[in-house]
Amino acid sequence: MMRGKLAVANIVTASALAIAICAPANAADISRRPPLMQPIYGWNGFYAGGHVGGAFASEDVTDDFVTFSTDPSGVLGGLQAGYNFQIAPYWLVGIEGELAWTSASATTFDFHSHHNWYDTLDGRLGYVMGPWLLYGKGGVAWMNADFSEPFRSISVTRTGWNVGVGAEFMFSPQWSAKAEYTFLDFGTENLGFPLGDVSVNTQVNEFKVGVNYHWLPGTLFGRW
């Protein structure tokens, strides 16, 4: 009986010694393992995507020395594409083109204004914080609109300028989501109606959300 107890005690002691010897070795092995890789967010290169939102215009119409406001508003949706170049760890420059179709329209005193689309071509400057990009942009803008009143109508394309700010979040290695505000100013323009002098002064506020797909460097147009 005593011999059996001694045998069990020897087995327990040997097991404890084995565990004590192996534990430091395992700890050393774990310490030698490379740290987990942090995700890398690449903003460089080409991207393209789509957006939806709303357009709210401030529009004054002067018709035969009488001035009134139409202020068209509606939804918008469209496409954007551009190129980013990260010039420093935290700074980025780029260029972006955007085309948005809109339902913005309004009628005042039998004068009807309907905006068809807005188009912009901008330079961008951004500040990068890992998966986040905060940016400002500005450049040239175009709009197409139909204006009409009883017995006469016209469709015009106008040129102006725009500025905007936005935030973009890269939620996967090649996909990002964005929210953006853009102000477009088209100034005052004579519509050229026959038998009368009609001019419009138009500014537009756009609020948009969208998504972009980013091509990895070297996968579009060779090394670009």
Secondary structure by P-SEA (a helix, b strand, c coil): caaaaaaaaaaaaaaaaaaaaaaaaaaaaaaaccccccbbbbccbbbbbcccbbbbbbbbbbcccbbbbbbbbbbbbbcccbbbbbcccccccbbbbbbbbbccccccccbbbbbcbbbbbbcccccccccbbbbcbbbbbbbbbccccccccccccccccccccccccccccccccccbbbbbbbcccccccccbbbbbbbbbbbbbcbbbbbbccccccccc
